[in-house]
């Protein structure tokens, strides 16, 4: 475990010098130090880190739940829902069609729809901060689309879990989906109407006791969620959603941040351990096609958002390139696919796809002005709605 942390830290520090995000570097560290590559082998069996990886995933989704507020969806209004819905329709639809064209199977196509359709909240947020675009006019729509994606992801994983688990017939599948949605609905109602009660339970002044309390709640609900056929990470997301709206929400965000970073690194590292680089050449062609397809769909989504919000070409280009990255959600689906015994080509495909986009997306976002030059001018955007000048990042953000 110590070797995993050190390897991930060394590669991440090297990557930071050239502006690369940490997620693909953590995965690369796992690939290089696993049993599937020549040289020093840190861990022979990826399952040695299985529990720690699961904890990393739970904490990652728990943190995203903390960042989400019910008011975000209400205040965004119809435009945010429309932009998010159109983004999902374009990208998830393209991913589903691509999956069927590959001919790997129906379950595999459903997994690929989610992989190609959902942006990486972690990389998107980091990109906005690194480029100093937090105050830009297009940032709220970008975050609104991420919110809509998070809601869709929770429902999609709840529906996908019984399909991948191989329910014997339609009745059994319907029963499992019903149980999953009932559990999600119960958590959603508690988040909506039980905030005051939950807030009282977690009104703890001592930081040590607060950490133990919210970790216990997140992990326990994640385990119960799995028993109901809901992905454990989504159970943790719902707990974060509840706690983020309480008076202790800000303290919990600060306290969980280092835990999230540490164990999420182990999750990505553990995923890298399971990848055999020898399998990547066999899927490199579909990976490159999927990357090109995702770029095209994101450009279309950027144009749609531009017309919807009256953005100029630069802002539309910022939306398209910032939302391009794929990351933690794709790896969640890869983990589910591996557990369900789906096509062996899925894991190397997802790994290659995530690695390429996690590197390419931040680089493209920083050079979005190149894309803006070739985009058609929106009927409503004549320069008055062009992007606000990017502010210089604060020292802490650098």
N, C-alpha and C positions, 0 to 999 in steps of 0.2 A: 504493500500500500504506500509506504514511504517512497519507494522507487517510482511508483506511478505519479505521485504528486510532484516529485522533483522533475521527472521527464516532461510532464505536462507544463510545469512552470518554465523550464528552460526553453522549450519550443515556443511557448506563448510569448515570452519576453523577446525572443528573436523576431517573432511575427509582428509584435507591436512596433518594432523599429521600422518596418516597411508598411505598416498600416493594415495588417491582416487581422480579421477577427479571431477570437480564441477557439471557437468550436471546431473548425476543421483541423486546427493544430493539435488539439487534444486527441481527436480521432487518429491523426497521423502518428502521434506518439504511441498510441495503442497498437497501430499496425506495425510500426518499426520494432517494438519490443515484444511482440507476440510470437507464438510458435510457428506462424505461417511465413515468417521472413527469416532469411539467414542472419547469422550473427548472434549477439547476446539475447537470450530469452528471459524476460523478467517473470512471466507467468505462463505456464503450460496450458492451463485451463481457465478460460474466461469466466466459468461458473464460480471461481474462487472469489470474484468480486460481485457476485450476483445480488446479494442483499444490499451491499453498499450502493450499487448502481441503481437498484430499485428506490433506495432512499433519496438518491440524487434526483431521480425523476419526480418523485413525490414532492420534494422541496421546490423544484423548479416550477411545477404547476401550482403549488401552494402560493408561491410568490406572485405568479401571474394573476391568481385570484385576488390577492391583496391589492394589486394595482388596478383592478377593475371595479368600477362603481356602477350601481344601478342607474344613477343619475346620468352617467355618460351616454347611455342609450336614449334616455328621454330628451336630454338637452340637444343631442345631435339632430333630432327630428327625422323627417322623412328622407332628407338628402343623404344622411349617413347610412340609413338602412338601404336606400336605393343603391348607393355607391358600393357598399359592402356586398349586397346581393348580386349586383352585376359583376363585381370582381370574382365572386365565387362561381357564378354561372359560367363565366368565360374560362376560368382556370380549372375548376373541378370538372366541367363538361369536357374540356380538351383532354384532361388527364384520363377520364373514363374512356373516351374514344380511343386514345392512344393505347390504353391497357388492353382493350378488346382487339385492336389491330395487331398487337404483339402476339396474341393467341396463347398467352400463358395460363388462361383460365379466368372464370368469372370472379372468384374471390380475389385473385391477384389484381384484376382490373379495378375492383373496388378499392383495394389498398393503394394502387397507383393514382386513382382519382384524388385521394386525400393527400398523397405525397406531392403531386404536382399542383394541387389546389391551395394549400395552406402556407402562408408566409411564416417566417421565423420571427416571433415577437422579440426574442432576445437580440438578434442581429439587427432588426429594424430599429429598435430603440437605441442600440449602441451606435448605429450609423448616424442617426439624427443628432445625437450628442456630439459625436466626433466631428461632424461637419458643421456644427454650430447652427443647425436649422430648427432648433426647438421653438423659436419665436416666429418662424415663417408661416405665411398664410395657409400653405398646403399641409402643414403638420397635423392640424386637428382632423381633417379628412383622412389622413394616413392612419392616425391612431383610431379613428372611428371604424375604418375598415378592419383593423386588427381586432377591435372589440367584437364586431360582427363575426369575424372568423373564429374567435374563441367560443362564442355561443354555438356556432355551427359545429365546431369540432367536438364539443361536449355531446351534442345530439348525434353526430355522425359516429363517434366511437361507441356510444351506447347502442346504436343500431347495428354496428359492424361486429361487435363482440360476439353475439350469438351466431352470426353467420360464419365467422371464422372458427368458432368452437365446434362446428359441425353438427348442429341440431338435426335430428333424424328426419323430421317432417315439418310441414308448414305450421301445424299446431304447436309443436315443441318450440319452433323458432319464434312464433308469435308470443308464446308464454314467456320466453326469456326476454324478448324485447319489451313486453309489458312490464315485467319485473324491473327491468333496467330503467324504463321511463318513469315508473312509479317511484322508484328510489330517488331519481333525479328531481322529480316533481316535489317530493317531500323535502329534499334539501333546498330547492329553490324557494319553496314557501317559507321555510325556516329563515332563509336569508332575507326574504322580503318582509316578513312580519315578525320575526323573532329577534331582530337586531338588539332591541332593548334588553331582552333576557340574556342573550349571548354576551352582550356588553358587560352586564353585571357579573357574570361568571368569570370573565377575563379581565375584570377591573383589579389587577394585581399590581401592587407598587414594586415589589421585589423582582428585579430582572431575571434572576435565576429561576424563580418559581414560574414566571411568565413564559420563559423559554421551554421549560419542561411541560407546561400546560399546553401551549399551542403545538409543540411537536407531538405530544401524545394524542391530541385531537386530530391532527392531520394524518398521522400514521394509522390511527385506529379507524377513522372513517374511510381511509383508503383501503384498508383490509376488508371492512364491511362491504364497501362498494364492489370489490372483486367477487364477494360471495353472491351479490345480486346481479352479476353479469355486467357490471360497469367497470371500465378500466380504472385501476387504482389511482392513477394520476388525476383523473377527472374528479374522483371523490375528494382528493386533496385540493383541487382547484375550487370546489364548492365551499370547502372549509375556509380557504383564503378569502373567498367572496364574502362570507359571513363576517369574518374577523376584520376585514379591511374597512368595513363600514361602522365599526365600533370606535369608542373613544381611545382604545388601546391600539388601534390600527397602525398609527404612525410609528409607535415604539416597536411593534411586532415587525414591521417592514425593516427597521434598522437592525433589529436583533437577528432576523433570519437571513439577512443579506450575505454575511460571510459563510454561513452554513450552506446556503444555496450554491454559492460559487464553488466551495470546496467539493461538495458531493456531486454537483452537476459535472464537474471536471472528471470525477471518477466514472460517472455514467457514460460520458463521451469516450473516455479512455477505454472503458470496458467494451464499448461497441467496436472500437478499433481493433481490440484483441480478437474479436470474432471474425474479422474480415481477412480473407485470403487474397492477397494482391494478384495471385495467379488466376483468380476468377474474373478479375476486372477486364482483361482483354476480350473475354467472351461476351461482355455486355457493353463495351465501349461505344459501339455504334448506336444502340438504342438510348444510351445515356446522352450522347451528343445531340441526337434528335430531340430528346425530351428537353434538354437545356435550350435549344433553339426555339422549340415550341413555347416554352415558358417565357422566354424573352418577348416573343411576338404577342402572346396573350397579355403580358404586363404592359406592353406599349399600347395595345388596344384599350386596356383598363384605364391607363393614364389619360388617354384621349377622352374616354367616357367621363371620367372624373372632371376633366378640364371643362367639358361642355356643361356638366351638371352644376359645377360651382362657378363657372365663368372665369376659369383660370387662363393665364397665358401659356405659351408653349413651354417656357422654362419650368413653370410650376407643374404642368402636366408631365414633363420629363422627370421631374423630381419624384412625383408620385410613382411613376412606372419603375424607375430604377431602385427606389428605396424599398419597395415591397417585393423586390425580385428574389431576395434570399430565402432559402429553405433550410430548415435546421432541426430543432428539437422535436417538432411534431412529426416530421418524416421519420425520425429515429424511433419515436413511440410506435408508429405503424410498422416499422421494420421489426421491432421487438415482438409485437403482436403476431406478425406474419410468421416469424421464426418459431414462436411457441405453438402456432397452429399447424406447423409442418407444411407450409405452402412451398411453392416452387423455390428451389435453392438459388435461382438467379436473382431473386428479389433483393436479398441482403447486399450483394455486391453492386447491384444496380443502384439501390438507394444510397449506398455509401459513396459511390462515384458521383452521383447526381448532386448530393448534398455538398460534397467536397468542392466540386467545380463552382456551384452557385454561391456557396458561402465565401469563396474567394473572389469570384467575378462580381457579385452584386455590390459590395462596398466600393470596389474600384470603379464600377460603372456609375454608382451614385455620386461619387466625387467628380465625375466627368460628364454629368448629365447635360451640360451645355452643348456637348457634341450632338446628343440626341435631339435637343431642342431645335437645333438648326435645320433638321430635316423633317420635323413634325409639321403637319398642316396647321395653319393659323385658325384658331377657334373663331366662330362667328361673333362671339361676345368678347373676345380678348384682343384688344388692339394695343396692348402695352400697359394700359392702366391697371391691369390685374396681374402683371408680370410679378415674378417672385420678389419678395422683399430681399434686400441685401443680407447675405448670411453674416450674422454677427461673429466676431472673433471668439473662439472657444475660451472659456475660463481656464485658468491653470489647472484646476482640479479635473476638468473634463479632458484636458490634454493628457 
